[in-house]
Every structure is written in C-alpha cells, then in structure tokens.
Amino acid sequence: MNKLLPDLFLIGYGLMFLAVGVAGVFTAHWELAQVFDLDQAWLALPEGTTFLNQYRFLKAAEAAFGLFCLYHRRDILAGGSNLVVFVGGCALAIFARALSLTLDGVPRSVFLVFLFLEVLTLILVWRHARNGRDQLK
C-alpha cells in the first residue's frame, strides 16, 4: 500500500487532536456554549466549574494524544512500538463514540463524520504498519 494516504490521515488525525485540544483548553466557555449549547449560567455554578475543570483537562489530554501521533508518526507507520499506543488510543476513542451512540443516541452529524474518519484512519494506519512489518519478515 502506498505510504502517502496513511501518512496524510495520521498527520490530519494528529493535527486535529492537537488543534481541537489546545483550542478547547482556551475557549472552553465559548465551545461549550456554541458547539454543545450548554447554558453559560450553569457553567458559573460550582457544578459547571467542576465540569469546566474536567473538560479543560480532557482537552489537554486530547492535545497530548495529537502531539504523540505527530511526534511518533514515523515509528507508528513503520509498525514500531508506538503503533500499539496509537491503535489503543484510537480504538478506545472509536469505542467511546460507538458506546455513546448505543447508550445516548445519535449526536450531531459532524460527530458521525469524526467517527467515520477515525475508523478510516485506524484501518489505513494499522494496515500500512502491518504490511510494512510483514515485508521485513
């Protein structure tokens, strides 16, 4: 398989996680109000403040995974030890979205597009890395 497509998807995936994560850390109030329609007054309450604290933390973790994907891109694509972390992180994210679909219902369509792109990225990167390792044997 050509390396360009898995490489582009992995770069795009990493950049998306990094950008959305960093942006969410700094724009949490705006993002929660505009994207998720949460009440700004609720966010000022102790429960909302606690939610914001956790949301910013999760956004930072999201940015960190994006940074990991970008920094270890070559090793991931070569089927190195970082492939396991990438596949685990990506698979857990896909599992969480699928579980939410089952338990919570269908989200806005943009989040279904994210799910599709995440599955496609996982498949492309995993197949490329696996094929690369198989050729070394």
N, C-alpha and C positions, 0 to 999 in steps of 0.2 A: 504494500500500500504506500502511496506517496506520503511523505512526511509533512507536506505543506498543510493539508487540511487538518490533521490532528493538532499540529503546531498552532495554526491560527485559532482553532477552537479553544485550545488550552490557554493561549495568550488572552483571548477575548474573555474567557471564564475568569482568569486571574485578575484581569483589569476591571471587570465588572464587580467582582467581590471587593477589590481594593477601593475602587471609586465609591461604590454604594455604601461600603462600610465606613470609610472616612467621612463622607458627606453626612451619613446618618448620625455620627458622633456629634457633629457640629450643628446639624439642623434638625435635631430630634423633634422639637416642638412643632416646627413647620411641617415636617414629614408626616408626623402622626396626625396632624390636623388635615393636611391636604390629601395625602395618599390613603390614609386609613379612616378619615372622617371622625377622629376622636375629639371629644369636647375639650377645648382648651381650659375651661373652668375645672373640669375633673383633673386635668394634669397638674393643677396648682394645689390640689388636696394631697394629704400625706400618701394616700394610695397611688395617686398619679405620680408623685415624686419618686416613690419606690419603683413604679413601673418605668419611668424615665431612666432611673439609675440602671436598671436591668437592661433596658433597651439600648442604651449607650454602650454598655458592656458587651452585649451581643453584637452590636455593630462593629466594635473594635475587634472582636473575635472573627467576624466576617472579613474585615480588612486584613487581619493577620493571615487567614487562610488564602486570600488572594495574593498576598505577598509571598507566602510559601509556594504557591503554584508558579508564580513568575520566577522566583529565585531558583527553584529546583526543576525548572521546566526541562532542561536537557536530560537530567537524571530520570525524571518521570517518563519522558518519551523513550528513553533507552531501556526502560524496564528495570531501573535500579531500585535500590531500597526505598526511595521516596515514592515510588509508584504505589506501594501498599498504603501509605498515608493518604495520598491523593484519592485512590479508589475508595478507601474507607470514609474519608470526609465527604466525597461526592455522593457515595451510596447512602450515607446517613442523611444528607440533605434531601436526596430524592425520596428516601423512605419517609422522612418527616412530612414532606409535601403530600405524598400518597396517603399517609395516615390521616392527615388533616382533611384531605378530600373525602375519605371514608367516614371520619368521625364528625367533621364540622360542616361539610358541604362544599360546594363549588365556589372558589374565590373569583375575583375579577379575572377577565380573560388574560391580562398581561402576565399573571402569575402562572397560568397554564402554559403560556409561551415559555416562561422561565423553566418550568418543569420539563418541557419538551427539549429545550436547548441543553439542560443539564444532563438528561438521559443521553442525548446525542453526543455530547462532549465525553461523557464517561465511556460510551461504546467506542468512539473513534480513538480516544487515547489508549484505552485498555487493549484494543485490537492491535494498534500500531506497536505498542510496547511488547505485547505477547509475540507478535510476528518477528520483531527485532530480536527477541531472546531466542526464539526457535531457530533463527538463521545462524545464531552463534554456536549452536549445538553441533 
